[in-house]
């Protein structure tokens, strides 16, 4: 092969489309996630078995007792693996109440039939995802939720699919969202805003630690749990930090084509009916996302600055009934953005806002979340105990199925598929690898076994002494 031919092939390899890069990144994430989790599970399994054997030795159990306990645990593990292999379908859940509806589907409160566990189930139309070029977005959302496993991100229990829909079964957070609080309160005192902002900082940090950018931070996507603490949700626009591809918001026409959430205004207040939409409103988007020069995780710090502004001022700074005008305001933020004097904010609050809502090269958070935490506005915050402390507002709930903090929605489509096709059908190539089941590993059974061994120590010792006495009597 001559030199020119080699250069030609080299340039062809480099010229990869944005869609191809995104698909490759998804495949890479799936493989890494599976192998890293498998390795972690094997290491934990080995350590836990060692601990069980160690405790059995310390308790002085006989070989018979050790073998009996080991066999019981192995049977439990075999049963767990059988359950893990069993396919989850929509018929395993009972529909209760619709709590959200967006551009691509709806969210319902459901009850899992065999466990009675309550979940928020997100149901998404496959055809709409394909038609609006959102396939990679829904895959990314599935990936980050499966990877997260931390207290700042909504827990994912299952993902599965049928012929027409994708399903996410997630923990139900009955407190609604931060927009719920803002609609009720309009403006938050700085002390309360500091609490929610500090928790958001820790939540964003946890996502960045996974090498993902959220890209769609807004009050609607900051959910409130039963204790008043926040969790992030709706990762439909999240992006892995490891690649740079042409973003879907490169121009205003594209924004219109993607049908950005229509803002239904009441003064500066928006309807919460779009809380679970997969496509984000532009109010909180950083200006560099609209450009062509690329961006990084600092866009999330900009969004937090805008959210903080809304909490303490009462409205988002770039608000407009026309999304295109909102985008133009953001692009010209140096001329359009200003903290109003009549908001009567503290100097530290004003300083923090301006350090978030600024040029990306000077933005607070450039050197990570620790830089944000050191800002004087957060003086007095105990970052280690923040989540275990008391929240400014704790939702008053009747029971675990209370939906009073969500809007009401009418039934449009049935929850269960209207037609059941044959069991074995060709897999949908667009959503291969989508299925996920939360790993109910044998960690629980081994930990339980250790606790049982501790509690049973006197009785087992008595049993051993009695058996030894019986053996002596036989002589």
BELWOQUI-V998387 format. One record per pair of residues at least 24 apart in sequence whose ideal C-beta (glycine too) atoms are under 6 Angstrom apart, sorted by the first residue. I is the first residue (numbers start at 1). J is the second residue. Records with the same first field share a line. If there is no record, write none. Layout:
# BELWOQUI-V998387
I = J / J
This chain:
# BELWOQUI-V998387
18 = 245 / 246
21 = 243 / 245
22 = 136 / 245
25 = 240 / 243
26 = 139
29 = 143
30 = 433
33 = 147
41 = 441
48 = 446
52 = 446 / 449
55 = 450 / 453
59 = 453 / 457
73 = 449
76 = 445
77 = 442
84 = 437
88 = 158 / 160
95 = 415
97 = 403
98 = 409
99 = 403 / 406
100 = 275 / 276
101 = 409
102 = 274 / 276 / 277
103 = 277 / 278 / 279
104 = 128 / 278
107 = 276
118 = 172 / 400
119 = 169 / 172
120 = 170 / 172
121 = 169
122 = 168
123 = 165 / 167
124 = 166
126 = 164
135 = 430
137 = 236
140 = 238
141 = 235 / 236
144 = 212 / 235 / 238
146 = 436
147 = 210
150 = 206
151 = 387
152 = 202 / 203 / 206
153 = 232
154 = 231 / 233
157 = 438
158 = 437
159 = 434 / 436
160 = 435
161 = 431 / 434
162 = 417
173 = 223 / 225
174 = 226 / 397 / 402
175 = 224 / 225 / 395 / 405
176 = 224 / 405 / 406
177 = 220 / 222 / 223 / 275
178 = 219 / 222
179 = 219 / 220 / 272
180 = 405
182 = 219
183 = 269
186 = 314
187 = 314
188 = 311
190 = 349
192 = 392
193 = 311 / 312
195 = 392
197 = 308
198 = 378 / 381 / 386
199 = 230
200 = 304
201 = 369 / 372
203 = 232
204 = 300
205 = 369
208 = 297
211 = 240 / 241
212 = 238 / 240
213 = 239 / 297 / 300
214 = 238 / 300
215 = 239
216 = 280
217 = 284 / 300 / 303
218 = 284
220 = 275
228 = 391 / 393 / 394
229 = 387 / 391
236 = 278
237 = 280
241 = 297
244 = 294
247 = 289
249 = 289 / 290
252 = 324 / 327
260 = 323
265 = 321
268 = 315 / 319
272 = 407
273 = 407
282 = 323 / 326 / 327
283 = 316 / 318 / 326
287 = 330 / 331 / 333
288 = 360
290 = 331
298 = 360 / 363 / 365
301 = 356 / 363 / 365
304 = 356
305 = 353 / 356 / 357
309 = 353
312 = 345
313 = 343
348 = 376 / 377
349 = 377
352 = 377
